[in-house]
Amino acid sequence: MNFLAFSWDVLPFVLIVLIIAFTVHEFAHAYAAYKFGDPTAQLLGRVTLNPARHVDFLGMILILVAGFGWARPVPVTRENFSKPRLMGIIVSAVGPLSNLLIAFVGAMIFSALSAYGVLHVVIMDGTIFYTQEVSRLQEAAAYFFAYLIQMNILLFLFNLIPLPPLDGYRIIEDIAPLRIRRKLQQIEPYSIFIFLLIVFIPPLRENTIGRMYVWIEDLMQLFLNWGASIFG
């Protein structure tokens, strides 16, 4: 019996990919904030690529069981920035953008390995196809790259959802005028309930998160097509 959101055979790849994705995402926030003059994350040891500083155990367990979870959020004191709103937008944006960059680099490496005959594998519409018999190592590499690309695109899109405490909300909060920000702050205590409604009510899920999976497939295929055109 499997009570997880992922099958046992792909679980190791999912875990490795999530650790990479969460670590780079939170490091990007911490590093950008530190460079803009806020020492908060640096003093807490978060300007590092050490996964132990960024991965939240409960959040990791939940994403494996329910399909969604979280890493340890990086604390940011925007008052330390010389331009709080502009730099706040950048600090919020670099996290999701780091995941998009990982997905892009992963697609380029996968495409290069496939083009030069190291991997006899292609990925079409999120499905792995083998062009000839492959070894266990090649099969493992195919799964790793498929999940590396797919899940980092998922995290890029998911974190842009405009609900607190996600990065998309923080970006909108910094862009919006004061009167709008005050209204947004009123819904913050209810954000978790809004999110749960979106996840567990099928019509809401299909028209929000469900659409996101179409974009994931499209972006994934776009990156792979770029890679194939460069290395093919």
Helices and strands as residue ranges (DSSP letters): H 11-35, H 40-43, G 51-53, H 57-66, G 78-80, H 84-115, E 121-124, E 127-130, H 136-158, H 167-175, H 178-187, G 188-190, H 191-200, H 202-207, H 209-231
